[in-house]
Amino acid sequence: MAKAMLKLENIVKDYKVADTVVHALKGVSLSFRKNEFVSVLGHSGCGKTTLLNIIGGLDHYTSGDLVIRGTSTKNYNDKDWDAYRNHSIGFVFQSYNLIPHQTVLGNVELALTLSGISAAERKERARQALVRVGLEEHIDKKPNQLSGGQMQRVAIARALVNDPEILLADEPTGALDSDTSVQIMDLIKEIAGERLVIMVTHNPELAQQYSTRIVRLTDGVVVDDSDPFVEDETGEEIAAPLAEQPKVKGKKQKKTSMSFLTAFGLSGRNLLTKKGRTLITSIAGSIGIIGVCLVLALSSGFGGYITRTEEDMLSAYPIQVTETTMDYETIMNNMMNGMMKPDLDRMDDKVYVNSFLTKLSEGMTVKNNITREYLDYIAAMDPSLYGAIQYGYGMSLNENLYTEVEINPGVLTPDTSDDKGQSKNWSVRAIYDYYSMLLNSDAAAEYSSMASLLSSLGSTFSKMPGTDDLTSDDYGQYVLSQYEVIEGKMPESEDEIVLVIDSKNEVTDLVLAQLGFLSQEEFLGLFTDKEEGEDKTDEEISIDFETVLNKQFTLYYNDTIYPDTDKSATNPTTDNIADVVANYFGFPYTYAYERDSLDASESEGINLNIVGILRPKEDMNYGCLSSGLNCTEALVNKLRANSLKSKIIEWMTTEGKGIATSESGTVYKVPCITNLIKYLAYSLDDWKADPPATRYENEEAWNSAIRAFGGNDTATSIALYAKDFETKDNILNYLDAWNDEQEKLGDEGNVVQYTDQIGLMMSIVQTILDAITYVLVAFTGISLVVSSVMIGVITYVSVVERTKEIGVLRSIGARKRDIKHVFNAETFIIGLCAGLIGVLVSYALCLIVNLILTPLTGIAGLASLPLYQAGIMILVSVVLTLVSGLIPASAAAKKDPVIALRTE
């Protein structure tokens, strides 16, 4: 004897339709054996299909109980019902309910994908199921390529592939002809020998011929049962019909689960059946991606250009530490505060003063205390962090550097026309002052506007960083990393210098004139000939390398230029205007602006030789060297060491530092004035008796003058040259560490503020660029939202189209979550396609934009979308489409499987 495998206990099922309640089942009680073929007969609407759906777990009873292998289902949740359908039930429908975009094999295999079976085993079991129903040759066909009988065989194979305990057939021959119906019924009868088969049919002849038991329903009530299951008090069957029934053994139900890969495959094949719509939807969804990508590409391109520019300018604009520096951060904050709106309480009939300039001036400069400890801290920096460190002492070199220049003093003094074309051995400073006076003179008044350009020259004689030790292995390496020697060699001794030219082999006319490479006539002719319509060729105004290398310069010591500070100065007059312009500092001695010869003895100075010509390498737009003459730091150190012992420094630090009182107040008794020409009639005695207002009205300015003459042995400035961005950040961190330590010690006075000028400039530009980018992305992002809404609508249309497929999936055990995965996979695919299309189109448009912008701006790659940003935009596209598909996917998961199966 055996217990019932399946038992229905007083099952009631009611449907609410509008304001009425339909009683589909009215207390049905039935028990089923493990192996029997039960046919349920009855007229249309009697509750046969409802009974079948309740047994199959597709529909749930209103009251009563469904007992499966002795276990009540009253406490079953959705997961339990899903597992029950997948592992215990096999459905065969009248309309086959095959998924059209799946192959025959795929349809049969589908049930196994929910059971966690490996891919290889799934395919093999599905193939064997198809072999059993005689469809081995059709496994790769689509359902629409089969006949009705073949499609029903596929449905039977799908029902059997998971080896269910119960096979439920709802009018399995209702859509078939007579011959095919017989074939299908024979197959079902064969299956009934292995398991419980419950078939709903309208055909009593088929039921009589093939069934072992017939149950008749009328208006939701069982009216006849040809072989009822009668049980005793223990639940055992009282008398087993025909043969002893084996004892039912319960088995543990496994939970069902559909992998994302399976959902992805289902949706992918569905989308392939609608290629046109999928492509159009993806293109529409990509429009927003294209807009954002183009904005990001332009932003990235301009950002890259800013970065490249900053990298190129790292050498030209090193990190600076000076005694007095601009506090740019405070200035920017003051400017921002100055633009803030006033308090609303002040909005009355008065005009208030906005202290914008006061706040700006208060934070404009910062005094740094560059102590010996700080210099030692800088010197201890890891050499791998920087390319070079250059110390400045405030010393001016142009007053000590002499060369030969051909001038025409007659331009300023017509009565000395015999002086035309004279060669003079002047200091570079004297040449500068002479040309400045020349361009401002009455004789050359038409060129006075050019005089202002001279002030922008800066230094024409500079020192090269990383060249203080001529014997070091690293000597000159930093310079040579940026420049190539196109003629001659790098300096190997202190008396060797180089000329630095730009990438076009050019040096500005102002620099060449100041260095004596151009005569007065050639210098003025560069722009006067243009005004007269002459067109000089580059060859006519060029200087060959041999001439450059043969040019002689001498760097004189202070004692040679200022021989006797105790000697009374001669009274400068207008008879020799050069005396006037040469008296730069106006000390009480004659400024030796001119030398008889450039050949200095060892005690007088250093004879310099130009031994090389340097040009920036092809990939360098900016370098660490200034255009013009450049010497080694070793040379400057030698000159500075000599200057510290010079008589002028001795005088400036003793007698020259005395205090005198005049009508204008307390001043330093130094005959040095801003406008020296105004006091040409003064004698030295006049200076001492009534010194005019001097340039140096305080000690700080006077000390600055001492530095200019090389009288300072402590560095007043530090330039740190970074190799690249990474090392620059490391340098800044190193400098910040000093300041952090001083703040911890409470020694705010030793906090040293540095200036990263190019970093500040570029950060401002980058901030503006970022702000513009955010605004444009926000605007273009609107199209992304619109695209997402559209994709959500398309997904909902897909849900409607695939309603029957939803019912089929639920009938074979798919969970609500699995249904969501199917449609989430669909939106994922659409989002991925939209993102890929958007990115590919964006790259194509970037090429077009660059073809247009490069000739217009001269800058290549202004539209450049980085790969990581392209990947992010693809991810954004996927995420947005997934979000847009959440509502349709949830709606799909909530669909009633019974209603879904009835949808056509």
Number of C-alpha atoms within 10 A of each C-alpha: 16 19 26 23 22 20 23 21 17 17 23 22 23 15 12 9 8 6 6 8 10 11 17 20 25 17 18 19 16 19 18 22 24 24 19 21 27 25 27 28 23 22 13 12 13 20 24 28 20 20 25 20 20 17 23 23 25 21 18 21 20 13 15 17 20 25 18 18 16 15 14 14 16 13 8 11 9 12 17 19 23 26 23 22 25 32 25 20 25 28 28 24 22 18 20 22 22 24 22 16 20 20 20 31 26 23 23 29 25 24 30 27 22 25 21 15 12 10 11 8 12 23 18 13 19 26 21 16 26 26 15 15 17 14 19 15 9 18 19 12 14 19 23 14 13 14 11 18 20 20 21 27 25 29 26 29 29 28 26 25 21 26 19 18 17 27 25 23 23 23 18 26 25 15 16 18 11 11 9 16 18 15 13 21 18 13 15 21 17 13 18 22 13 15 18 23 27 25 25 24 24 18 15 14 10 15 22 12 10 19 22 17 18 23 22 18 22 17 17 23 19 21 12 14 16 11 13 16 19 15 17 10 7 8 13 16 20 15 15 16 11 6 8 10 17 13 14 15 10 11 8 6 12 14 18 26 20 22 16 14 13 17 20 20 16 20 21 18 16 19 19 13 12 11 12 11 13 19 17 12 19 23 21 21 31 30 22 25 30 27 22 25 31 25 23 25 24 21 22 24 22 19 21 16 16 16 18 13 16 21 22 19 18 25 26 17 22 23 22 18 22 22 16 15 18 17 17 18 12 17 18 14 14 22 15 11 15 16 11 9 7 11 7 7 6 10 10 8 6 7 8 10 6 12 11 14 11 11 17 18 12 13 17 17 15 17 16 19 16 19 14 11 10 16 15 10 13 17 11 9 14 11 10 11 19 18 21 24 20 19 18 14 20 20 21 17 24 20 24 21 23 30 25 24 22 20 23 20 22 15 18 19 15 12 10 12 13 11 15 16 16 14 15 20 22 28 31 27 23 26 29 23 20 22 22 19 18 21 22 19 15 13 14 14 12 12 16 16 10 15 15 12 11 16 11 9 14 10 17 19 21 21 21 22 26 22 26 20 14 17 10 11 8 13 17 21 16 20 22 15 14 21 24 16 16 13 16 15 16 21 20 15 13 22 19 20 28 27 21 22 20 20 17 8 13 15 16 12 16 18 21 19 21 28 28 27 20 21 21 23 14 17 20 17 16 15 13 15 13 11 10 9 8 12 10 12 8 8 8 7 14 12 14 9 13 10 10 17 18 11 15 17 25 23 24 25 23 24 19 17 20 18 17 16 20 12 10 14 16 13 15 20 15 12 9 11 16 19 20 22 22 23 20 18 15 18 20 23 18 21 20 17 25 19 17 8 13 21 16 18 10 10 11 16 22 23 20 24 19 23 19 20 25 27 24 25 17 10 10 18 16 21 21 21 22 20 23 23 22 23 24 27 21 19 21 19 16 12 21 23 15 17 22 19 14 20 18 25 22 16 15 20 15 10 13 19 16 12 11 15 14 14 10 10 12 14 22 23 25 27 25 21 18 14 10 18 14 9 15 13 12 17 17 16 10 13 16 16 13 16 25 22 20 17 18 20 15 12 12 10 12 19 17 18 21 20 23 16 23 27 26 21 12 15 18 21 19 21 20 25 26 25 18 16 13 10 16 23 13 16 21 15 12 16 20 16 12 17 18 13 14 16 14 10 9 11 11 13 11 19 21 22 21 22 18 18 16 18 19 13 13 16 15 12 14 17 12 12 16 16 12 14 18 15 12 16 18 13 14 20 16 14 20 25 16 15 26 26 18 18 25 23 16 19 24 21 12 18 21 17 13 19 21 22 21 27 25 23 23 27 26 28 31 28 25 21 16 24 25 22 25 26 28 26 24 27 29 25 21 27 27 23 22 30 29 24 22 29 26 16 17 26 21 11 17 22 15 12 17 20 15 11 16 14 10 9 10 9 13 14 21 24 29 25 22 15 10 9 15 22 14 14 22 23 17 17 28 23 17 22 30 24 18 24 28 19 16 22 29 18 16 25 24 14 17 15 23 21 13 19 20 12 14 9
